[in-house]
Amino acid sequence: MKKTATKITAIFLVLMFLFAGFSASVYATADGESEGEGHALVLTSESLSVTKGKKIQITAKVTNVEAQPHILWASSDTSVATVDENGVVKGIGAGKAVISATTQVDGEKLYGEFAINVVTSSNFLKDLLEGQQILSYQYSYVDDYYYTNDKEAWQYNFGFGKIYDIASPYLLLEYDYIRVFFTYGGKDWMLQMWKGQYGMVFYGGEIGIYNRPHVDDGMSEWTFFNCPAEEDWLNMEMTLWHEELDGTWTREFTREYDKYWWCTGFKNGHLRQEEPADELRLEGRITFKDAEMTALVADGLKECGFKAADSKDSIGLDEIYVDGNDISFVWQNINEAESTMFIKVNFGALYALSLMPIWPVIMPFVGWFAVAVLLVSVIL
């Protein structure tokens, strides 16, 4: 059923974007490029991944030259991918390899590299979302998960407030969350983390940092924070774990250490118990601006219920460890979200009964709404 819904959504997306004039072509540049005297070596490819046993072309181009120089190619792991003298990459085994290119122009050495993912099978929708952001979401073949490209997310313009969390269960979003409020550098800040069920077919986790100019009006359900300016983004990393039926824990995905204001990841699937989402465990590390900011957040996390770990290598459940400006944590059971199941079940039943006289009129619209909810759930 889940695969069928995904395929239906894929067709829906394709048609929608074709009619909208959307271009599905992918233009990818090198992860790193070196410059000489007005020259740069730039790598491009039509895809960020290659299926095992298949080939793709990576193109190397030196800027500001009359004739292109000879390029030397290399792979960081030939058991994952190989590359020939023309930049043709072949997938050998599932994993990630860095394809590098080097050359010389006027005695100056130029270098570029391109990270390529080798996958066992491909999917048109996943291929599309891997290189293009759609509704601010992208896909990674590494760990098979979806995420938000927070560098270009439309959600950046809307900020965040408590009211979103209060409304979320009625929009098919059931998640645990914790919040830390603090004042630093003349601004009010909020650090929030989420984990749980997102729609009908996805579960995942998030870390977000928000701020606003300092005001002495306290906090309420209608208090909104802004998505921060780039200078206030923080370096962080996040790994989501899921408890299996036999009690073992499976690593679902890892968002690599980088600068974020909103670090997210979502896996296809459904939790056995939506609230609380104790079968999910979020591990992470966040680097703060200085010792003052670190101490404020650490104190806030302790107020939420986190304990201090003895060392970074022995962080237990719902514990934190402070190392310089880094706070490492393991979050599983602490939850500030109120259980809404009783309200939803009872209010929903009463509301449905109140609509009985007009059911014949509204049922067609309810049907279309259900389809729309399914599509949005699969997409997001």
N, C-alpha and C positions, 0 to 999 in steps of 0.2 A: 504494500500500500504506500509506504514511504517513498519507494523508488518510483512508483507510478506518479505520485504527486510531484516529485522532483522533475520528472520528464515533462509533465504537463506544464509546469512552471517554466521550464527551459523553452518550450515552444512558445509560450506566452511572451516571454522576454524577447525572444528573437523577433517575433512578429511586431511587438511593440516598438522595438528600436529600429527595425528596418523601415517601418512606416514613418518613424520620426526622423529618418535620415541619419540614424546613428551609424558611425563607422566603427567596425569592430577590429580594425587593424591595430597592432601593437607596435609601439616604437619604444625600444628600451635602450638606455645608454649604459656605459660601463659604470661599475660601482666606483671605480677610481680612475683618474686619468692624470697623466703627468704632462707638464708643459715645458717646452724649451723656449728659445727666442721667438716668441710669437707663434709657436707650433703647439698642437695638442693631438694626442692619439685618442680617438673616440671609437668605441665599439658599439655596434647596434645589432639587433636581431629581431626577427618577427615573433619570437616567442621566448618566454623565460624558462620554458621546460622542454624536454624531449622525452618521448616514450622509449622505453627500453627496446633496443634493436632498431630504432629509427634514427634519422639524421636531420639536423638543421644547420643552416648557414649563419655564421657570425661574421659580420663585416667589420674590418678595421680601416679607418680613414684618418690620415694625417691632414690637419688643416693648414692652410696658407703655404702650400707647396705646389709647384708646377707639375711635378710627376710624383706619383705615389711610390714610396720606397718599399723595399722587401720587408716582409713581416715574418717574425719568428713566433710560432705558436707553441703553447704548452698547457697541459692539464695538471691540476693539483692532485688529482686522484684518478689514475687510469682504470681503476677497477669500477669507477662510477661512469666516467665519460672519457673518450679519447678525442683528439682533434688532429686533423691532418695539416699539411703545409698551406692549404687554402682556407683554413678556418672552418672547415666542415666538421661539426661535432656529432659523434655517435654515442647514443646511450648504451651503456654496458650493464650497469646494475643500479638499482634504486638508491638514491642518495643525492648529495649535493657536491658539485665540484666547481672550482674556480678556473675558468679558461683565461689565460693571460696572453698578451701580445707585446712584443718589444720590437723596437727599430731604432735607427739612428738618423738624424737629420742635422747636417752641418756640424757633425761631431758631438751633437747633444743626444743623449739616450732618452727615448720616450717609452712610456710603459702604460698599459691599460689592462683592465681585467673585467670579466663578466661572469657573474655567478649563474650557474645553470642547474636546474633541478631535473633529475632523471626519475621518471615515474613508470610504474608497471602498466598502467592503462590511462587513457586520456578521455576527456568528456568535453563536449563543445561548450557547455555552459561554464564549466570550471576553467577551460582555456580562456574564455572571454573574460571572466572575473579575475583571472590571474594577472592579466596585464592592463585591464581597464577597471576603473572605479565606477560602479553602478549603484546609485542611491547611497554612495559613500561606503560601499562594502566591496571587498576584494577577497580572493581565494588564494590559499597557499597549498601547493601539492606536498610540501614538506609538512608532515603531521596532519594533512588533510583537514584543514579548518578554514573558517571565514573570519575576517577581521575588518575593522574600520581603519581606513587610511585617514588618521586624524589630522594629517598635514593639509588635507583638502576636503574635510568633512563639512557638509552643509549644516550639520548640527552645531558647528562652532558659533553660528550667529544667534543661537537661542539660549545659551547658558544652561544652568540647571538649578532646580529648586525642589524642596521637599514634596511639593504637590505632585510632581511627576511620579515619585515613588508611591504616593497614596493612590494615584489613579491607575498605576501599572497593572495590578491584578485584574482589573476589569478590561484590560487590553491584551489578555493572555500572556502577561509577563509576570512570572512568579519567581522572585529572587530574594535571597538574604542580602542584607547590606549593613555596613557600618560607616559612620561618619566621624570625622575629627574636625572641629572648628577651632581656629586660633587666629590671633592677630599678630602680624609680622610686617615690618617695613611700611607701616602706615596703611596696610590693607587688611581686610578680613579675608580669611582663607577657609576653604573646605576641601578636605581630602576624603574621597568616598570610594569604597570598594563594593562590588556586587558579585554574586555568583548564584546561578540557579537556572530555571527554565525560561527560555525566550520563545514564545509562541508554541506551536504544537510539535515542532520537529527539531528544535535546536536547544542546546544548553551551553552555558559558557560562563565567562567571568570578565570583569572590567576593573580598571583602576582609573580614577579621574581626579584632576586637580583643578580647582576653581578659585577665583578671588573677586573682590570688589573694593572700591574705596571704603575706608573704615568709617562706620557710622555706629552711633550708640543707641540703636533701636531694638536690640535683641534679635532673636530668631523666631520665626513663625513658619507655618506651612506655606506662606506666600513670599517668603524671603528668597530672592533669586541671586545667584552668583554668576559672574561672567566667565566665559571660557578665557583663559589668561592670554596675555600677549606673549610672543615667542620667547622673550627674555625670562619669562616665568615658567616655561616648560621645564620639566625635570627628567633627568636620566633615571630610567627604571627598567626592570625586567619582570616577567610574570610567567609562571608555569601552572597549568591546571591539571589536577589529578582526579580520577574518578574511581570510586570503590566498586569492584565487581561483586557478583553474587557470592563468590567463594571467599570474600573478605580481602582479596588482594587489591592493590591499587595500581591503576594504569595511568601512565603519563599521557594526557590527551594532546597537549601542544605546549610550546614555549615561545613567548614573544621575546626576541633577543634584546639585550641591553641597548637602549637607545634613548633619545630625547622624545618625550611624549607629553601631551596634556590629557590624552585619553587613550589608554592602552587596553585593547579588547581582543577577545577571541571566542569563537562559537563553533561548536561541533554538532554534526547531524546526529540526532538521537533524542530520547525522552528519558527523564529521570524516573526512577521507581516511586519516589516520594518528592513532590514539588516543594512542600514547605513543612519544616525547614529543609534546605538542600544540604544536609549533612553528608551526603555521599560524594560531595565535591569538596576538594581541598585546594586552596589557592596559596601558592608559595611565591614570594617575590622579594625584590630589593629595590629601594628607592634612595637616590642620592639627593640630599637637600642642599640648600645654598650655603649654609654655614652652621656652626655649632648651636646658635640660638634657635634657628628654625628646626633643626634636628631635635633639640630638647623639647620644643613645644609639641611637635608631632608625637614624640615618644611618650610624653606625659598624657597626651590625648588618647593614644592607643591603650595605655594602661587604664585610663578612665573607662574605656569601652570594655575592659575585661581582659586584655592581654597581660601576660606575665613576662618577666625578663628571663631570657635564657642564659645559661652559664657560658656558652660559647657559640660561635657561628656554626660549628659543625654538629651541634647537639640541640638545635632549636626544636622544641616539642610543639604539640598542637596548641594553637592560640597563644604562641609566644613570639617575642621579638628579641632581636639582638642589635645593639647599637655599636657600630664600628666607625669611628670618625663621623663623617656626615652621612654615612649609609645606615639605613634601617632595614634589616632583613626580617622576614616574618613568615609564619605558617598560620593560615587562617582556615578554620573548619567549622566550629560550633557556635561562635559568638554571632548574635543576630539582633539587630535593632528593629527589624521589620515586625510589624504586628501580624498575627495570623488573621487572614481575611476569609478563610474557607467557610466559617459559619455564616458570615454576613453574605457572602456570595450565594451560597446554597439557598438560604432562607429568603433573602431579598429577591433573588432570581426567580424562585418558585412563586412568590406572591405577585411579582410583576407579570410573570407569564399568565397566571390565572386572571389578572385584571384585564388582560388583552384578549381573553377568549371570544368576546362578541365580535372582534374585528380580525380574528385570525385568517378568515378566508381572503381578506383584502391584503394583509401584510405578509402572508406566507411567501408569495413570489419574491418580494423584496428581501425577506429574511434569507431565502435561498441564495440570492445573489450576494448578500452580505457574507454568508458563510463561505462562499467560494472566494470572495475577496480576502477574507481573513486567512483562509488557507494559503492563498498565493503570497500574501504579505509575510505570513509566518515562514514559508519556505524560503522566500527571497532574503529575509532578514535573519 
